[in-house]
Amino acid sequence: MNQLPLTDDTVIFGLLALCLGFVFYTSSIKSGFWKKFYSIIPAVLMCYLLPAVLTSVGLVSEEKSNLYYVASRYLLPAALILMTLSIDLKAIINLGSKALIMFFTGTIGIIIGGPLAILIVSVFSPETVGGVGPDAVWRGLSTIAGSWIGGGANQAAMLEIFQYNPEKFGNMVLVDVFMANVWMALLLLGIGRSDKIDAWLKSDTSSIEALKTKVSEYTERIARVTSLHDLVMLLFFSFVGVGIAHFVGHHFSEFLQDNFEVIRDKQKALSSLGSKFLWMVVTATIIGIGLSFTKAKNYEGAGASKIGGMFIYILVATIGMKIDLGRVFENPGLLVIGFIWIAIHAGLLILVAKLVKAPYFFMAVGSQANVGGAASAPVVAAEFHPSLTSVGILLAVFGYVVGTAGAYICALLMEVASTV
């Protein structure tokens, strides 16, 4: 028998499927303990936490698993295609400017939150924000800024630009993953109370409700019993699209890097545009939007978005597996910085949402398009309604575009803050 932790991805995937099956089965029970439990804890949050427990107790090894890579590179683009297949682009445009306002508010919150967190922590624990040369904490925090504004490619760019000590980089990844998921958990908790939050914000949700109603009515109108033909055609649309997305992502990113010094140089703000993952996500989204103008749109009636949703939940489980709850308090000082940083980001979002009367949906998705990126912004958007998934995708793409530039500015401010 293999020793723990388990490293066989086939077995680990079975355990993740067990977690998802347990959550979906218990959340479907409409009476007793489970009804009360899921009225407090969202089902999607449990889909993160149960795999995190598997990692934390040493049952599985996320570090030796390729499941997150498979889910993010194959299932995510397939989900994006299937969930944008029936997109109503005109209705999304009619949502107005508040989505962009909240997105850029989230970006500004990250940019100013980092240096402010350093200043606050330096008052009572200067050694936490100190360090010199490659060990300087602000250099490590720049990688978190890259991740929280854009994504993994932007984080890697910050590591390359500011040359933080690779041996200490793991602590920054821990703060990044833990705080981002804690914040996402809070956003998900708020979804169940979004009506009350919107009432407090005095926001107008009519455009969002109109989009949800329009898509729901369309789905009901074209609904049919799913046949094998339908499933194979959905396989065709999604995974041929995945193949095209990978092909374009790979070659277009290489083209940009080969022909533009500003993208080839990791120390330039636009270097993240050379990310293969970015262009894969963009291409998959474009394919889905393109199909929405054809008869392929009618395959929503065969359950296209439901299959896409299943792929997203598999991705959710693999993300949860990356969280080792046992390591959370190894470096409490850095966690304090992360907490203050996220709190400033959240506070600014709430303030601006109150001022412009933006719905909670725009606040939550605008935040996750920054902090979570393409992997989790669609998850949060879909929790409001499957028809809103594409809003999360489109905003997440903005995050990749501005990620490196925003993180670079944040890093320079953090350098100044750490020397005050």
C-alpha positions as CSV (number, residue, x, y, z in Angstrom):
1,M,0.0,0.0,0.0
2,N,1.3,3.5,-0.9
3,Q,2.4,5.6,2.0
4,L,0.7,8.9,2.7
5,P,0.3,11.5,1.2
6,L,-1.3,10.0,-1.8
7,T,0.4,11.1,-5.1
8,D,-1.6,9.1,-7.7
9,D,-3.8,11.6,-9.5
10,T,-6.4,9.0,-10.4
11,V,-7.0,8.2,-6.7
12,I,-6.8,11.9,-5.8
13,F,-9.4,12.8,-8.4
14,G,-11.6,10.1,-7.0
15,L,-11.4,11.8,-3.6
16,L,-12.2,15.2,-5.1
17,A,-15.2,13.7,-6.9
18,L,-16.2,12.2,-3.5
19,C,-16.0,15.7,-1.9
20,L,-18.1,17.3,-4.7
21,G,-20.6,14.5,-4.6
22,F,-21.0,14.8,-0.8
23,V,-21.5,18.5,-1.0
24,F,-24.0,18.4,-3.8
25,Y,-26.0,15.5,-2.3
26,T,-26.2,17.1,1.2
27,S,-27.0,20.6,-0.2
28,S,-29.9,19.1,-2.1
29,I,-31.5,18.0,1.2
30,K,-34.2,20.5,1.9
31,S,-34.9,19.8,5.6
32,G,-33.2,19.3,8.9
33,F,-29.5,19.9,9.7
34,W,-28.2,20.2,6.2
35,K,-30.8,22.8,5.2
36,K,-29.7,25.0,8.1
37,F,-26.0,24.3,7.5
38,Y,-26.1,25.4,3.8
39,S,-28.2,28.4,4.7
40,I,-25.1,29.7,6.5
41,I,-22.2,28.1,4.6
42,P,-22.5,28.2,0.7
43,A,-22.0,24.9,-1.0
44,V,-19.3,26.3,-3.3
45,L,-17.3,27.2,-0.2
46,M,-17.5,23.6,1.0
47,C,-16.2,22.5,-2.4
48,Y,-13.0,24.5,-1.5
49,L,-12.7,23.5,2.1
50,L,-13.1,19.7,1.9
51,P,-10.2,19.3,-0.6
52,A,-8.2,21.8,1.6
53,V,-8.8,19.4,4.6
54,L,-7.4,16.5,2.5
55,T,-4.2,18.4,1.9
56,S,-4.0,19.8,5.5
57,V,-4.2,16.3,7.1
58,G,-1.6,14.9,4.8
59,L,-3.9,12.6,2.9
60,V,-3.0,14.0,-0.5
61,S,0.0,15.9,-2.0
62,E,-1.0,18.9,-4.1
63,E,2.6,19.6,-4.9
64,K,3.0,16.3,-6.8
65,S,-0.4,16.5,-8.4
66,N,-1.1,17.7,-12.0
67,L,-4.8,18.0,-11.4
68,Y,-4.9,21.8,-11.0
69,Y,-2.9,22.1,-14.3
70,V,-5.3,19.8,-16.1
71,A,-8.4,21.6,-14.7
72,S,-7.1,25.1,-15.4
73,R,-5.6,24.4,-18.9
74,Y,-8.3,22.0,-20.3
75,L,-11.5,22.1,-18.3
76,L,-11.4,25.9,-17.6
77,P,-11.3,26.9,-21.3
78,A,-13.9,24.3,-22.1
79,A,-16.1,25.7,-19.4
80,L,-15.6,29.2,-20.7
81,I,-16.8,28.1,-24.2
82,L,-19.8,26.2,-22.9
83,M,-20.9,29.0,-20.5
84,T,-20.6,31.8,-23.1
85,L,-22.3,29.7,-25.8
86,S,-25.6,31.4,-25.1
87,I,-24.2,34.8,-24.1
88,D,-26.3,37.9,-24.8
89,L,-23.6,40.4,-25.6
90,K,-25.9,43.3,-26.1
91,A,-27.5,42.7,-22.7
92,I,-24.1,42.6,-21.0
93,I,-23.2,45.9,-22.6
94,N,-26.5,47.3,-21.2
95,L,-25.2,46.5,-17.7
96,G,-23.5,49.9,-17.9
97,S,-20.2,51.3,-16.6
98,K,-20.5,50.3,-12.9
99,A,-18.9,46.9,-13.6
100,L,-15.7,48.6,-14.9
101,I,-15.8,51.2,-12.1
102,M,-15.8,48.5,-9.4
103,F,-13.1,46.5,-11.2
104,F,-10.7,49.5,-11.3
105,T,-11.7,50.4,-7.7
106,G,-10.5,46.9,-6.8
107,T,-7.2,47.4,-8.7
108,I,-6.6,50.7,-6.9
109,G,-7.4,49.1,-3.6
110,I,-4.6,46.5,-4.2
111,I,-2.1,49.2,-5.4
112,I,-2.6,51.4,-2.3
113,G,-3.3,48.6,0.1
114,G,0.2,47.1,0.0
115,P,2.1,50.2,1.0
116,L,-0.5,51.2,3.6
117,A,-0.3,47.6,5.1
118,I,3.5,47.9,5.3
119,L,3.3,51.3,7.0
120,I,0.7,50.0,9.6
121,V,2.6,46.9,10.4
122,S,6.0,48.7,10.7
123,V,4.6,50.6,13.6
124,F,4.4,47.6,15.9
125,S,6.6,45.0,14.0
126,P,9.3,46.7,11.9
127,E,11.2,43.4,11.5
128,T,8.2,41.9,9.6
129,V,8.4,44.4,6.8
130,G,12.3,44.7,6.8
131,G,15.0,42.7,5.0
132,V,17.6,43.9,2.6
133,G,18.6,43.0,-0.9
134,P,16.8,39.9,-2.4
135,D,15.4,39.2,1.1
136,A,13.5,42.6,1.3
137,V,9.9,41.8,2.2
138,W,8.5,44.4,-0.2
139,R,10.1,42.5,-3.1
140,G,8.2,39.4,-2.0
141,L,5.0,41.3,-1.5
142,S,5.3,42.6,-5.1
143,T,4.6,39.0,-6.3
144,I,1.3,39.0,-4.3
145,A,0.4,42.3,-5.9
146,G,1.0,40.8,-9.4
147,S,-1.2,37.8,-8.5
148,W,-4.0,39.9,-6.9
149,I,-4.3,42.4,-9.8
150,G,-3.7,40.0,-12.6
151,G,-2.7,36.3,-12.1
152,G,0.0,33.8,-12.2
153,A,1.8,35.3,-15.2
154,N,1.9,38.7,-13.6
155,Q,3.1,37.2,-10.3
156,A,6.0,35.5,-12.2
157,A,6.8,38.8,-13.9
158,M,7.1,40.5,-10.5
159,L,9.4,37.7,-9.2
160,E,11.6,38.2,-12.3
161,I,11.6,42.0,-12.1
162,F,12.3,42.4,-8.4
163,Q,14.4,39.2,-7.9
164,Y,13.0,38.2,-4.5
165,N,14.8,35.3,-2.8
166,P,13.3,32.1,-4.3
167,E,13.8,30.2,-1.0
168,K,11.3,32.5,0.7
169,F,8.9,32.8,-2.1
170,G,6.8,29.9,-0.7
171,N,5.7,32.1,2.3
172,M,4.4,34.7,-0.2
173,V,2.5,32.1,-2.1
174,L,0.9,30.9,1.2
175,V,-0.2,34.5,2.0
176,D,-1.5,35.0,-1.5
177,V,-3.5,31.7,-1.7
178,F,-4.8,31.9,1.9
179,M,-5.9,35.5,2.0
180,A,-7.4,35.4,-1.5
181,N,-9.5,32.3,-0.6
182,V,-10.6,33.8,2.8
183,W,-11.8,36.9,1.0
184,M,-13.5,34.8,-1.7
185,A,-15.2,32.8,1.1
186,L,-16.6,36.1,2.5
187,L,-17.8,37.2,-0.9
188,L,-19.6,33.9,-1.4
189,L,-21.2,34.2,2.1
190,G,-22.5,37.6,1.0
191,I,-24.2,36.2,-2.1
192,G,-26.9,34.6,0.0
193,R,-27.6,38.0,1.5
194,S,-27.1,40.0,-1.7
195,D,-30.7,41.4,-1.6
196,K,-30.1,43.0,1.8
197,I,-26.7,44.2,0.8
198,D,-28.1,45.8,-2.4
199,A,-30.9,47.4,-0.3
200,W,-28.2,48.9,2.0
201,L,-26.2,50.1,-1.0
202,K,-29.4,51.5,-2.6
203,S,-28.3,50.0,-5.9
204,D,-30.3,49.5,-9.0
205,T,-30.1,45.8,-10.0
206,S,-32.7,46.1,-12.8
207,S,-30.2,45.5,-15.6
208,I,-28.8,42.4,-13.9
209,E,-32.3,41.0,-13.2
210,A,-33.3,41.7,-16.8
211,L,-30.3,39.8,-18.1
212,K,-31.0,36.9,-15.8
213,T,-34.7,36.8,-16.8
214,K,-33.9,37.0,-20.5
215,V,-31.4,34.2,-20.4
216,S,-33.7,32.0,-18.1
217,E,-36.6,32.5,-20.5
218,Y,-34.5,31.6,-23.5
219,T,-33.1,28.5,-21.8
220,E,-36.7,27.3,-20.9
221,R,-37.8,28.0,-24.4
222,I,-35.1,25.8,-26.0
223,A,-34.9,23.2,-23.3
224,R,-35.0,19.6,-24.5
225,V,-34.1,16.1,-23.4
226,T,-30.4,15.8,-23.9
227,S,-29.4,13.1,-26.5
228,L,-26.1,11.4,-27.2
229,H,-25.9,13.6,-30.3
230,D,-26.2,16.7,-28.2
231,L,-23.4,15.6,-25.8
232,V,-21.0,14.7,-28.6
233,M,-21.7,18.1,-30.3
234,L,-21.0,19.8,-27.0
235,L,-17.8,17.8,-26.8
236,F,-17.0,19.0,-30.3
237,F,-17.6,22.7,-29.6
238,S,-15.8,22.7,-26.3
239,F,-12.7,20.6,-26.8
240,V,-12.0,21.6,-30.4
241,G,-12.2,25.1,-29.0
242,V,-9.8,24.2,-26.2
243,G,-7.4,22.9,-28.9
244,I,-7.7,26.1,-30.9
245,A,-7.3,28.2,-27.7
246,H,-4.1,26.4,-26.8
247,F,-2.7,26.6,-30.4
248,V,-3.5,30.4,-30.6
249,G,-2.3,31.0,-27.0
250,H,1.0,29.3,-27.6
251,H,1.8,30.7,-31.0
252,F,0.4,34.2,-30.4
253,S,2.4,34.6,-27.2
254,E,5.5,33.4,-29.0
255,F,4.9,35.9,-31.8
256,L,4.6,38.8,-29.4
257,Q,7.7,37.7,-27.5
258,D,9.7,37.2,-30.7
259,N,8.7,40.6,-32.2
260,F,8.3,43.0,-29.3
261,E,11.1,43.7,-26.8
262,V,8.7,45.3,-24.4
263,I,6.9,42.0,-24.0
264,R,10.0,39.8,-24.1
265,D,11.7,41.8,-21.3
266,K,10.3,40.5,-18.0
267,Q,11.2,43.8,-16.4
268,K,8.7,45.7,-18.5
269,A,5.1,46.4,-17.4
270,L,3.6,44.9,-20.6
271,S,5.5,41.6,-20.3
272,S,2.4,39.8,-19.0
273,L,0.9,40.1,-22.4
274,G,3.3,37.3,-23.4
275,S,1.4,34.9,-21.2
276,K,0.2,31.7,-23.0
277,F,-2.5,31.3,-20.3
278,L,-3.8,34.8,-20.9
279,W,-4.3,34.3,-24.7
280,M,-5.7,30.8,-24.1
281,V,-8.4,32.3,-21.9
282,V,-9.0,35.2,-24.3
283,T,-9.3,32.9,-27.3
284,A,-11.7,30.5,-25.5
285,T,-13.9,33.4,-24.6
286,I,-13.9,34.7,-28.1
287,I,-14.8,31.3,-29.5
288,G,-17.7,31.1,-27.0
289,I,-18.9,34.6,-27.9
290,G,-18.6,33.7,-31.6
291,L,-20.7,30.6,-31.3
292,S,-23.4,32.6,-29.5
293,F,-24.1,34.3,-32.9
294,T,-24.7,30.9,-34.5
295,K,-27.3,28.1,-34.1
296,A,-24.8,26.5,-31.6
297,K,-26.4,28.8,-29.1
298,N,-29.4,26.5,-29.0
299,Y,-27.3,23.8,-27.4
300,E,-27.8,25.7,-24.1
301,G,-31.1,23.8,-24.1
302,A,-29.2,20.6,-24.0
303,G,-27.3,21.7,-20.9
304,A,-24.2,23.4,-22.2
305,S,-23.8,25.7,-19.2
306,K,-24.5,22.9,-16.8
307,I,-21.6,20.8,-18.2
308,G,-19.5,24.0,-18.1
309,G,-20.5,24.4,-14.5
310,M,-19.4,20.9,-13.6
311,F,-16.0,21.6,-15.1
312,I,-15.8,24.8,-13.0
313,Y,-16.5,22.9,-9.8
314,I,-13.7,20.4,-10.6
315,L,-11.4,23.4,-11.0
316,V,-12.8,24.7,-7.6
317,A,-11.9,21.4,-5.9
318,T,-8.3,21.5,-7.3
319,I,-7.9,25.1,-6.2
320,G,-9.1,24.1,-2.7
321,M,-6.5,21.3,-2.7
322,K,-3.8,24.0,-2.9
323,I,-4.6,25.3,0.6
324,D,-2.7,23.8,3.5
325,L,-4.6,24.9,6.5
326,G,-1.9,23.6,8.8
327,R,0.7,26.1,7.4
328,V,-1.5,29.2,7.9
329,F,0.2,30.5,11.0
330,E,3.8,29.7,10.1
331,N,4.5,33.3,9.5
332,P,1.7,35.3,11.3
333,G,3.4,38.7,10.5
334,L,3.0,38.2,6.8
335,L,-0.6,37.1,7.3
336,V,-1.3,40.3,9.2
337,I,0.0,42.3,6.2
338,G,-2.2,40.2,3.9
339,F,-5.2,40.8,6.1
340,I,-4.8,44.5,6.3
341,W,-4.1,44.6,2.6
342,I,-7.3,42.7,1.7
343,A,-9.2,44.8,4.2
344,I,-8.2,48.1,2.5
345,H,-9.2,46.6,-0.9
346,A,-12.5,45.5,0.5
347,G,-13.1,48.8,2.3
348,L,-12.5,50.9,-0.8
349,L,-14.8,48.6,-2.8
350,I,-17.6,49.0,-0.3
351,L,-17.1,52.8,-0.1
352,V,-17.2,53.3,-3.9
353,A,-20.1,50.8,-4.3
354,K,-22.1,52.9,-1.7
355,L,-21.2,56.2,-3.5
356,V,-22.1,55.0,-7.0
357,K,-24.9,52.7,-5.8
358,A,-23.3,49.7,-7.5
359,P,-24.9,46.3,-7.0
360,Y,-23.2,43.7,-4.8
361,F,-22.7,41.6,-7.9
362,F,-20.4,44.2,-9.5
363,M,-18.5,44.6,-6.2
364,A,-17.9,40.9,-5.8
365,V,-17.1,40.1,-9.4
366,G,-15.0,43.2,-9.8
367,S,-13.0,42.2,-6.7
368,Q,-12.5,38.6,-7.8
369,A,-11.5,39.6,-11.4
370,N,-8.5,41.2,-9.6
371,V,-7.8,38.9,-6.7
372,G,-8.9,35.6,-8.2
373,G,-8.5,36.1,-11.9
374,A,-10.0,33.9,-14.6
375,A,-10.0,30.8,-12.4
376,S,-12.4,32.2,-9.8
377,A,-14.1,35.3,-11.1
378,P,-16.4,33.1,-13.3
379,V,-17.2,30.9,-10.2
380,V,-18.4,33.9,-8.2
381,A,-20.3,35.3,-11.1
382,A,-22.0,31.9,-11.7
383,E,-23.1,31.7,-8.1
384,F,-25.3,34.8,-8.7
385,H,-26.6,33.2,-11.9
386,P,-25.1,31.1,-14.7
387,S,-26.0,33.8,-17.3
388,L,-23.6,36.2,-15.5
389,T,-20.5,34.0,-15.9
390,S,-19.3,35.8,-19.0
391,V,-19.2,39.1,-17.0
392,G,-16.6,37.6,-14.6
393,I,-14.6,36.2,-17.6
394,L,-14.5,39.6,-19.4
395,L,-13.4,41.5,-16.3
396,A,-10.8,38.9,-15.4
397,V,-9.2,39.4,-18.8
398,F,-8.9,43.1,-17.9
399,G,-7.0,42.0,-14.8
400,Y,-4.3,40.3,-16.9
401,V,-3.9,43.3,-19.1
402,V,-3.3,45.8,-16.2
403,G,-1.8,43.3,-13.8
404,T,1.9,43.8,-14.3
405,A,1.7,47.6,-14.6
406,G,-0.5,47.9,-11.5
407,A,1.7,45.6,-9.5
408,Y,4.9,47.5,-10.6
409,I,3.5,50.7,-9.3
410,C,2.4,49.0,-6.1
411,A,5.9,47.5,-5.6
412,L,7.6,50.9,-6.0
413,L,5.2,52.4,-3.4
414,M,5.9,49.5,-1.0
415,E,9.6,50.0,-1.4
416,V,9.1,53.6,-0.3
417,A,6.8,52.6,2.6
418,S,9.4,50.1,3.9
419,T,12.1,52.7,4.1
420,V,10.0,55.4,5.9
